[in-house]
Amino acid sequence: MNPRPTGGPPRGQGATGRGGPAGGVAAGARYWLHGRRPVARAVAAGRAERLVLAAGAHGLEEVVRTAAARGLVAERLPRAEVDRLAGADAQGCAALVAPPPSADLHALLARSTGPDPFLLVACAHIQDPRNIGAIARTAEAVGAAGLVLPERRGAPVGAAAERTSAGALGSLPCAIVHNLSWALERCRDARMWVYGAAPDGTVEYGSAAFDRRSVLVLGSEGRGLGPELRRRCDLLVRLPMWGEVESLNVAVAAGVLFYEWARLWRGAPAPRR
């Protein structure tokens, strides 16, 4: 492994302010989730409290069986009523679900000591839940270990985020913390490398040589990473820009960084049947 960069604070110089994990579940109340894949994953995870299917909808036998095995009886309603509950075209099904339970950051970090590549993604006060969902979808695709989200001043894990994630937020561990600086210090204590995405980063992403055990920190739309979080990063990386636009959408930039990490540390995936 390369020597650790000097961008972050010294070991033992912890983050100030109240840290630690937040409550037992991701922020947000129960919500209606629609879309066949997100609903199927929520039902399989035992998060669904109610499952409604549009009369005449086909291809939902598996989710009905999974629900029945968990003691949940699917209700058949007119399609217009299902769409009304979902607030959109529900693709024939919707479920009233609890938010995914918050993962414990310390438990996640304990897994990082094994021989396998380990990636955490920290989202710094991202406001658009669809960006959270898109980031989660790509993170899950490259085999990331989990997300780290702030308890406040960011989009909650709710219907829009989970829908955009295509169900990934139902399976990708998500640690909700009071203080992201505290969380990054815990990652550094675990000897992980912390990389921040910034337009003025000192190294282009292709030269960053991401470590096998990495944390990628993504800033909020428009404002990016604040000074405190930048200080907690070992290295700030940038994406080269040749056009007139100054930056990429945060979810798009995240995908580029995730796949660069995967290129370095993931073997070729097994073909899907």
N, C-alpha and C positions, 0 to 999 in steps of 0.2 A: 504494500500500500504506500502511496506517496505520503510525504510528510504533510501534516495538517497545515492548511493555510493559516495566516495570522489575522484574518479578518474579524473573528469573533473575540469575545472577552476571554480572559484567562479562566482556567478551571477554578471552580469554587466561588467565582464572582457571580452569584445567582441573580436572577431577574428580581427587580423590586416589585412591590405591590402584591396583592392577593393572588395566589396561583392556585394550583390544584385542579382536580377534575370537577366538573359541574355535577348536576343531579343525575339521577339514574336513567333518564331517557333524553333523547335529543329534544331540543327546544321545539315547542309547538304542541297544539292540541290534536285530538283525533280528527281525521279528515277522510274525505271520500277519494279513493284512488281508482283510476280507470285505466284501461288498456290491458290486453290479455296477459302479456308477460309480467308486468308489475303486479297485477292482481294475483296471478298464479304464485309468484314468489312470496307475496305477503301471506297468502293462505297457507302455503307450505311452511312458512316460518311461525305460524300460529298467531300472527298479528291481527288477523281479520276478526271483527266482531259481528259483521253482517255481510252477506254476499248476495247480490242481486243480479239476476240474469235477464236479458231482454227476451220476451216471448218470441219463439221462433229462431233464436240464435243457435248456431250449430258449432261443433268443434270444441265444446266446453266440457266434455265428459270427464277429462282428467282432473280439472280444477274442482268439479263437483265431487268426484271420488275423494280427492284430497281433503276437501272441506268436511265431507261426511266422516272421514276417519278421525277428524278433530272435533267431532260433535257439532259441526256447523251445518245447518240446513240451508241450501240455496233457495232463494225466493225468485219466482218468476213474475216479472212485472212488464207492463207495456214498454216498448222501446223508448218512447218519449219520456216516461217516468224515470227510467234508468239514466237517460241522458241528462234529465233535470237534476237528479241527485249528484251526478258526476260533474255537472257544469260544463259538459262538452260532449262530443260524440264519443261514447264510452266503448265502442267496438263490441257492444253486446254484453258487457259485464262491468261491474263496479263493486268495490268493497269498502266498508267503513273500517279504517285501520288505526291502530296506535302507531306513533312514530317508532322507528327502529330504536332499540335500547342503546344507550351510549356505552361504548367500549371503555375499558379502563386503560389509560395510557401506560401505566406501569406494566400491566400484563402484556400489552402490545410490545413494549420495549424488551421484555424478558424473552420474547420470541426472536429478537434480532440477533441474539448471540449464537445462533446456530450456523450451519455451513451454507445455508441457502441465501441467495440475494434477497435483500430486504429494503423495501421502499415505503416511506411514509410521505403523505402529501398534506401540508398545512395551508389552509386557506385563510388569508388575513382580511376579514371583514368584507368579503365579496357580497354584493347587494342583490344581484339577480339570481333567484333560485334556479333558473335554467342553466346558468353557468356552473353552479354547484353540481347539478345533475350531469351536465356534460363532462365535467372534470371527473366525477365519480365513475362514469361509464368508461372513460379511457383508462383511468387508474385501475379499475377492475380488469380491463382487457390485458394490461401488461403484468398483472399479478401483484399489484401493490398490496401491502399488508393492511393499509387503512388510511382514513382521513383524520385530520385534526382540525376542529372548527371551534371558533370562539362562541361562548354562550350568548354574548350580546354583540350588537352593532354589526350583525351579518345576517344574511338570509337564513331562515330556519329550514331544517329538513322537513319538508311538507309535500303536498301533492304535486306541485309544479316541479320541484327538484327530483322527486322520485320518478315521476313520469318521464322526464327528460333523461334520466339515468337508465331507462329501459329495464328497471328492476335492480340495477347494480347496487343502489343504496339499501336494498333489502338484504344484501349478503356481504357487502364490504364493511368491515368494522369502522365505526365513526366515533372518535373520542371527542366529547364536548368539554372544553376547559374554560375556566374563568379568565385565564391570562395566557396568551400565546407566547409571550416572552418566557414565562415560566416553563411552558411545554417545550420550547426549543432548548432551554437549559437542561431539561431532563434528557432530551435526546443527545445533547453534547456530553452529558455525564455518562451516557451509555456508549460513548465513543462512536457515535454516528456523525457523519459529515452533514452539515446543514448548508444547503445552496439556496440562495434567493434569486428569483427572476426579476431583473431590473433592466430597463432600457439603457442605462448607463453602466451596466455591469462591466467589471474589469476584464472578463474573459468571455469569448464567444462560446456558445454551448458545445460546439463540436470539439473544442479544445479543453473542456472542463474536466475530462476524465473522471466522470462521476464514480464515486466509490460504490463498492458492493452494498454497503449499508448506508443509504442516503435518505435525507429529508429534503424535499423540494418545497419551498415556501413561495406561494403565489399571492401577489398583492391585490388590493381591491381595484375595481374598475375606475379608471380615471386617476386615482391617487397613488396607486402602486403600494410599495412597502414604505411604512413610516420609519423614521430614524431609529427608534428603539429596536424594531425587528431587523433592520439592516445590520445593526451592531451585533445581533445574535447569530448572524450568518457567517460561516467560514469563508464563503466565496459568493460573489454576486456574478451571475451569468446573464448574458444578453443574446438576443437573436439578431442576426444581421438583417438590415432593412435596405433594399435597393430602390424602392418606389417612393412615392410622395407621402404615404401614410406614416405616422410616427410610431405606431405600435399596433400589435395584434390584439384581438379579443382574448381575454385571459384564458378561456377554455381552449382556444386554438393554440396559444403559446404553450399551455400545459401539455397538450398532446405531443407537440414537437419534443419537449424536454423528456416526457415519459418514454417516448420511443427511442430517444438517444440513450437513456439509461438502460432500457431493455436490450438495445443493440449490443451494449457492452457486456451485459450480465445474464441475459436470457438466451438459452439455446433455441433452436428452431422448434416451434410448437408442433405437437403431433397433428397430422391431418385430421380434419373433422369429417365424419361420415354424413 
